[in-house]
Amino acid sequence: MRTRSGPWTTALLFAAGLTVALPGTATAAPPAPVPKLELDRYLGQWHQLAAIPQPFNLNCARDTTATYTLDPNGDVGVHNRCGTWTGGIDEIRGTATVNDPVTNAQLHVSFPGIPGQDNRAGDTNYIVTALGPDYTWALVTSPSRLSGFVLSRTPALAADTWDRIDEAIRIAGQDPCVYLTSPTTGGREGVTPLCAR
């Protein structure tokens, strides 16, 4: 297994400063978080099934996951991992700190050793804007809406669930067409705009 800790390594650095500009999104008010995120239910492994492309995830070819655990300080440990285009593994570890104790759904994610992203305290860069029943899927965006990730507990979702996710993306003020599907073993293999799935 090959590991790296540079800013171009894995997906799901979760909008920690590196974003792709999308017209008409940067000046809007941040998307609303879910009313209440139960952190203990949010812990565990998530599969990335779609995302707005970012410079730091270009090395990720497939099977991108994020695993969340409670760390000794009461923050959330973040372990992002993906398969690369050359068949290797890229991964990075960080910390998510809750910035909004009312909802628990707005966090600051940091990654040690990544310039500009290594401070455990900082502005919100990770908002859980939608959650499926029983925490089976989640939509995560940045305050600027310039990044977004569709996460799932399983590598595949039913068509009606995708319809709900499309609606959640629109409610968050984004366009499903800027999300690309993420190849996942046991799920979708191709890379297509979410609106064309």
BALUMLUM-531764 format. One record per atom (N, C-alpha, C): residue in three letters; x, y, z. Coordinates in steps of 0.02 Angstrom, whole numbers, padded with zeros to 5 digits, always signed. Layout:
<rs>
AlaXYZ...
</rs>
This chain:
<rs>
Met+00042-00059+00000Met+00000+00000+00000Met+00044+00062+00000Arg+00026+00110-00040Arg+00064+00172-00044Arg+00023+00226-00010Thr+00055+00266+00031Thr+00020+00321+00064Thr+00055+00386+00049Arg+00015+00439+00047Arg+00042+00506+00035Arg+00002+00554+00078Ser+00031+00613+00089Ser-00005+00662+00129Ser-00003+00731+00096Gly+00004+00734+00030Gly+00004+00797-00005Gly-00066+00820-00022Pro-00073+00883-00044Pro-00140+00910-00057Pro-00173+00880-00119Trp-00139+00840-00158Trp-00170+00811-00219Trp-00187+00738-00209Thr-00190+00714-00148Thr-00194+00642-00138Thr-00264+00615-00142Thr-00304+00619-00090Thr-00367+00584-00091Thr-00425+00631-00097Ala-00481+00602-00116Ala-00543+00640-00116Ala-00565+00649-00044Leu-00614+00690-00036Leu-00644+00703+00029Leu-00599+00740+00077Leu-00558+00786+00050Leu-00527+00835+00095Leu-00580+00885+00115Phe-00640+00877+00086Phe-00700+00912+00105Phe-00693+00987+00106Ala-00678+01013+00049Ala-00684+01086+00040Ala-00640+01126+00086Ala-00582+01100+00102Ala-00539+01134+00149Ala-00495+01185+00114Gly-00524+01224+00071Gly-00488+01279+00039Gly-00474+01270-00034Leu-00473+01210-00060Leu-00460+01199-00131Leu-00526+01184-00165Thr-00548+01228-00210Thr-00613+01219-00242Thr-00609+01238-00315Val-00655+01210-00353Val-00662+01228-00423Val-00717+01281-00429Ala-00703+01335-00464Ala-00752+01389-00469Ala-00811+01368-00511Leu-00870+01380-00486Leu-00932+01368-00522Leu-00971+01433-00525Pro-00999+01451-00583Pro-01032+01515-00589Pro-01090+01522-00540Gly-01095+01581-00510Gly-01154+01598-00471Gly-01160+01566-00404Thr-01106+01535-00377Thr-01113+01501-00313Thr-01074+01534-00257Ala-01021+01570-00272Ala-00976+01593-00220Ala-01006+01647-00175Thr-01054+01686-00199Thr-01079+01741-00159Thr-01145+01726-00123Ala-01174+01669-00134Ala-01237+01651-00102Ala-01225+01634-00029Ala-01278+01641+00012Ala-01273+01621+00082Ala-01259+01546+00086Pro-01225+01524+00138Pro-01208+01452+00143Pro-01272+01410+00145Pro-01267+01348+00121Pro-01324+01303+00125Pro-01341+01287+00198Ala-01403+01272+00211Ala-01425+01258+00279Ala-01402+01188+00299Pro-01378+01181+00361Pro-01362+01113+00385Pro-01426+01076+00403Val-01420+01011+00411Val-01476+00972+00437Val-01491+00998+00508Pro-01554+00991+00531Pro-01571+01019+00597Pro-01532+00988+00655Lys-01515+00925+00650Lys-01476+00893+00704Lys-01439+00833+00677Leu-01373+00834+00685Leu-01331+00778+00665Leu-01310+00740+00728Glu-01328+00677+00733Glu-01307+00635+00789Glu-01239+00606+00770Leu-01187+00635+00800Leu-01119+00616+00780Leu-01106+00542+00788Asp-01132+00511+00841Asp-01118+00441+00851Asp-01148+00398+00795Arg-01203+00420+00766Arg-01233+00384+00710Arg-01197+00398+00644Tyr-01163+00455+00641Tyr-01127+00475+00581Tyr-01059+00441+00575Leu-01034+00415+00630Leu-00969+00382+00630Leu-00971+00319+00587Gly-00912+00295+00569Gly-00907+00235+00528Gly-00885+00251+00458Gln-00891+00202+00414Gln-00867+00209+00345Gln-00922+00233+00299Trp-00903+00279+00254Trp-00947+00304+00201Trp-00912+00294+00134His-00950+00276+00083His-00926+00273+00014His-00944+00338-00021Gln-00897+00366-00058Gln-00912+00424-00100Gln-00941+00398-00165Leu-01004+00416-00179Leu-01036+00393-00241Leu-01039+00446-00294Ala-01030+00508-00275Ala-01027+00563-00324Ala-00995+00623-00290Ala-00966+00667-00331Ala-00933+00727-00303Ala-00924+00779-00357Ile-00919+00841-00336Ile-00897+00894-00381Ile-00821+00888-00386Pro-00794+00880-00446Pro-00721+00870-00452Pro-00681+00926-00420Gln-00627+00906-00388Gln-00582+00952-00355Gln-00510+00936-00374Pro-00464+00984-00373Pro-00394+00969-00391Pro-00363+00913-00349Phe-00381+00911-00284Phe-00348+00863-00240Phe-00372+00791-00250Asn-00427+00779-00286Asn-00448+00710-00294Asn-00436+00683-00364Leu-00395+00717-00404Leu-00381+00694-00471Leu-00344+00628-00472Asn-00308+00612-00419Asn-00270+00550-00415Asn-00315+00490-00398Cys-00377+00504-00377Cys-00422+00451-00356Cys-00461+00424-00415Ala-00453+00360-00429Ala-00487+00328-00486Ala-00551+00293-00464Arg-00552+00266-00403Arg-00610+00227-00382Arg-00609+00213-00307Asp-00665+00187-00283Asp-00671+00162-00215Asp-00648+00212-00162Thr-00673+00273-00168Thr-00657+00325-00120Thr-00701+00318-00058Thr-00670+00316+00000Thr-00707+00309+00062Thr-00683+00360+00113Ala-00726+00374+00161Ala-00709+00414+00220Ala-00732+00374+00281Thr-00688+00367+00328Thr-00706+00333+00390Thr-00698+00381+00448Tyr-00750+00387+00488Tyr-00751+00435+00543Tyr-00753+00397+00610Thr-00712+00420+00656Thr-00708+00391+00723Thr-00703+00448+00774Leu-00722+00435+00836Leu-00711+00485+00888Leu-00638+00482+00910Asp-00607+00541+00915Asp-00538+00541+00939Asp-00536+00557+01013Pro-00478+00551+01046Pro-00475+00561+01118Pro-00497+00630+01142Asn-00495+00681+01098Asn-00516+00749+01117Asn-00590+00761+01108Gly-00627+00710+01085Gly-00698+00719+01073Gly-00713+00745+01003Asp-00661+00755+00963Asp-00670+00775+00893Asp-00679+00712+00850Val-00689+00721+00786Val-00699+00665+00741Val-00634+00653+00702Gly-00607+00592+00708Gly-00550+00573+00667Gly-00574+00558+00596Val-00537+00581+00546Val-00555+00573+00476Val-00501+00531+00442His-00522+00478+00408His-00475+00437+00369His-00504+00430+00299Asn-00474+00466+00251Asn-00496+00464+00181Asn-00450+00419+00142Arg-00481+00379+00097Arg-00442+00328+00061Arg-00472+00319-00009Cys-00429+00305-00059Cys-00454+00290-00126Cys-00403+00249-00164Gly-00429+00216-00217Gly-00385+00181-00263Gly-00362+00229-00318Thr-00298+00226-00336Thr-00270+00272-00385Thr-00274+00243-00455Trp-00258+00285-00504Trp-00258+00264-00574Trp-00205+00212-00588Thr-00153+00208-00547Thr-00100+00159-00558Thr-00110+00096-00517Gly-00167+00091-00483Gly-00182+00031-00444Gly-00158+00034-00372Gly-00130+00089-00351Gly-00108+00097-00282Gly-00164+00124-00237Ile-00146+00141-00177Ile-00192+00169-00128Ile-00166+00236-00105Asp-00209+00286-00103Asp-00193+00350-00073Asp-00237+00358-00011Glu-00209+00385+00041Glu-00249+00398+00100Glu-00220+00456+00139Ile-00262+00485+00180Ile-00242+00542+00222Ile-00285+00542+00284Arg-00258+00565+00339Arg-00294+00567+00403Arg-00298+00639+00427Gly-00355+00656+00456Gly-00365+00723+00482Gly-00414+00723+00540Thr-00439+00783+00554Thr-00484+00792+00611Thr-00541+00838+00591Ala-00601+00822+00612Ala-00659+00865+00603Ala-00682+00890+00671Thr-00688+00955+00677Thr-00709+00987+00740Thr-00776+01021+00729Val-00823+01008+00773Val-00890+01037+00767Val-00886+01112+00781Asn-00911+01152+00734Asn-00914+01225+00742Asn-00983+01249+00762Asp-01032+01205+00759Asp-01101+01223+00771Asp-01133+01173+00820Pro-01127+01185+00885Pro-01152+01137+00934Pro-01228+01131+00935Val-01263+01177+00902Val-01336+01173+00899Val-01357+01115+00854Thr-01327+01111+00794Thr-01345+01057+00747Thr-01293+01002+00743Asn-01231+01015+00762Asn-01174+00970+00753Asn-01158+00957+00680Ala-01191+00992+00634Ala-01186+00976+00563Ala-01141+01023+00524Gln-01107+01070+00559Gln-01059+01114+00526Gln-00992+01105+00561Leu-00943+01084+00522Leu-00879+01065+00551Leu-00821+01098+00514His-00764+01099+00548His-00701+01120+00516His-00658+01057+00511Val-00638+01039+00449Val-00596+00981+00438Val-00525+01005+00425Ser-00477+00975+00460Ser-00407+00993+00451Ser-00365+00931+00439Phe-00308+00941+00405Phe-00262+00887+00390Phe-00191+00908+00408Pro-00161+00877+00458Pro-00093+00895+00478Pro-00044+00889+00420Gly-00001+00938+00414Gly+00050+00937+00363Gly+00028+00965+00296Ile-00036+00983+00289Ile-00060+01012+00227Ile-00063+01088+00237Pro-00020+01126+00202Pro-00019+01199+00212Pro-00089+01229+00202Gly-00107+01271+00251Gly-00172+01303+00249Gly-00230+01261+00274Gln-00216+01197+00288Gln-00268+01151+00311Gln-00248+01114+00374Asp-00195+01138+00408Asp-00168+01100+00464Asp-00188+01128+00532Asn-00232+01177+00534Asn-00254+01205+00597Asn-00319+01172+00619Arg-00320+01143+00679Arg-00380+01107+00702Arg-00439+01153+00714Ala-00426+01216+00725Ala-00481+01265+00733Ala-00484+01308+00670Gly-00544+01323+00649Gly-00551+01365+00590Gly-00624+01371+00568Asp-00634+01406+00514Asp-00701+01416+00488Asp-00731+01350+00464Thr-00796+01348+00463Thr-00831+01289+00437Thr-00813+01278+00365Asn-00796+01215+00348Asn-00783+01197+00278Asn-00818+01131+00260Tyr-00862+01107+00304Tyr-00896+01043+00295Tyr-00965+01050+00325Ile-01017+01050+00282Ile-01086+01056+00305Ile-01125+00995+00283Val-01154+00959+00330Val-01200+00905+00313Val-01267+00937+00299Thr-01286+00939+00234Thr-01346+00975+00214Thr-01407+00929+00205Ala-01396+00864+00200Ala-01451+00817+00194Ala-01429+00749+00219Leu-01477+00712+00248Leu-01464+00645+00273Leu-01521+00599+00254Gly-01505+00539+00234Gly-01556+00490+00219Gly-01581+00457+00283Pro-01636+00420+00278Pro-01662+00384+00335Pro-01609+00337+00364Asp-01607+00333+00429Asp-01559+00289+00464Asp-01487+00303+00444Tyr-01474+00366+00423Tyr-01406+00386+00405Tyr-01376+00341+00351Thr-01417+00324+00302Thr-01393+00281+00248Thr-01358+00319+00193Trp-01372+00383+00185Trp-01335+00425+00138Trp-01331+00496+00166Ala-01284+00534+00139Ala-01276+00603+00161Ala-01252+00646+00103Leu-01273+00709+00105Leu-01247+00759+00058Leu-01207+00809+00099Val-01144+00820+00079Val-01098+00865+00113Val-01077+00919+00064Thr-01079+00982+00085Thr-01057+01036+00043Thr-01010+01082+00083Ser-00981+01129+00047Ser-00944+01182+00080Ser-00990+01243+00084Pro-00974+01292+00127Pro-01016+01352+00132Pro-01024+01388+00065Ser-00973+01386+00023Ser-00975+01420-00042Ser-01013+01381-00095Arg-01029+01318-00080Arg-01060+01271-00128Arg-01014+01252-00185Leu-00950+01267-00180Leu-00904+01252-00234Leu-00879+01180-00231Ser-00896+01145-00178Ser-00881+01074-00174Ser-00942+01038-00146Gly-00944+00974-00160Gly-01000+00934-00135Gly-00985+00860-00143Phe-01012+00820-00097Phe-00999+00748-00097Phe-01063+00712-00079Val-01078+00659-00117Val-01133+00614-00100Val-01101+00553-00068Leu-01119+00541-00005Leu-01091+00485+00033Leu-01145+00434+00047Ser-01125+00371+00049Ser-01173+00317+00062Ser-01140+00263+00104Arg-01180+00230+00145Arg-01154+00174+00184Arg-01141+00113+00140Thr-01174+00111+00083Thr-01167+00054+00037Thr-01139+00079-00029Pro-01109+00034-00069Pro-01079+00057-00132Pro-01130+00071-00188Ala-01193+00056-00177Ala-01244+00068-00228Ala-01308+00093-00194Leu-01347+00132-00231Leu-01411+00158-00206Leu-01465+00146-00258Ala-01527+00139-00235Ala-01584+00130-00279Ala-01600+00195-00316Ala-01634+00188-00372Ala-01651+00246-00414Ala-01692+00298-00376Asp-01739+00276-00334Asp-01780+00325-00298Asp-01739+00362-00246Thr-01688+00330-00219Thr-01643+00365-00172Thr-01603+00418-00209Trp-01579+00402-00269Trp-01543+00451-00310Trp-01588+00510-00325Asp-01652+00498-00336Asp-01699+00553-00349Asp-01702+00600-00288Arg-01703+00571-00228Arg-01704+00612-00167Arg-01639+00651-00160Ile-01584+00620-00178Ile-01519+00654-00174Ile-01517+00712-00224Asp-01541+00701-00285Asp-01545+00756-00334Asp-01584+00815-00306Glu-01641+00800-00274Glu-01682+00853-00244Glu-01644+00888-00189Ala-01608+00850-00147Ala-01569+00880-00092Ala-01514+00925-00119Ile-01483+00905-00174Ile-01431+00947-00205Ile-01461+01013-00228Arg-01519+01010-00259Arg-01552+01072-00282Arg-01573+01116-00223Ile-01598+01086-00170Ile-01618+01124-00111Ile-01557+01159-00081Ala-01499+01127-00085Ala-01437+01156-00059Ala-01410+01212-00105Gly-01444+01224-00161Gly-01423+01277-00206Gly-01371+01257-00256Gln-01366+01192-00270Gln-01318+01166-00318Gln-01354+01133-00377Asp-01316+01117-00428Asp-01342+01084-00487Asp-01316+01013-00489Pro-01359+00962-00492Pro-01335+00893-00495Pro-01290+00879-00555Cys-01294+00920-00607Cys-01253+00909-00666Cys-01179+00922-00654Val-01161+00959-00602Val-01090+00971-00588Val-01060+00916-00545Tyr-01102+00872-00519Tyr-01078+00813-00482Tyr-01062+00757-00532Leu-01005+00725-00523Leu-00988+00667-00564Leu-00991+00604-00520Thr-01017+00550-00549Thr-01019+00487-00512Thr-00949+00462-00500Ser-00939+00427-00444Ser-00873+00401-00424Ser-00873+00325-00432Pro-00830+00297-00475Pro-00828+00224-00483Pro-00818+00189-00416Thr-00860+00140-00402Thr-00859+00105-00338Thr-00872+00031-00349Thr-00829-00011-00323Thr-00839-00083-00328Thr-00905-00102-00296Gly-00948-00136-00334Gly-01014-00153-00309Gly-01066-00100-00325Gly-01045-00047-00357Gly-01090+00008-00376Gly-01078+00029-00447Arg-01083+00093-00461Arg-01073+00119-00529Arg-01000+00116-00548Glu-00987+00098-00610Glu-00918+00093-00634Glu-00897+00153-00675Gly-00943+00188-00706Gly-00924+00244-00750Gly-00923+00310-00713Val-00897+00361-00748Val-00897+00429-00724Val-00943+00470-00769Thr-01000+00489-00743Thr-01048+00527-00782Thr-01078+00582-00738Pro-01103+00636-00768Pro-01138+00686-00728Pro-01197+00654-00693Leu-01208+00674-00632Leu-01262+00644-00592Leu-01330+00654-00626Cys-01338+00710-00661Cys-01402+00723-00693Cys-01414+00679-00754Ala-01362+00643-00777Ala-01368+00600-00835Ala-01366+00526-00817Arg-01369+00512-00754Arg-01363+00442-00732Arg-01418+00399-00758
</rs>
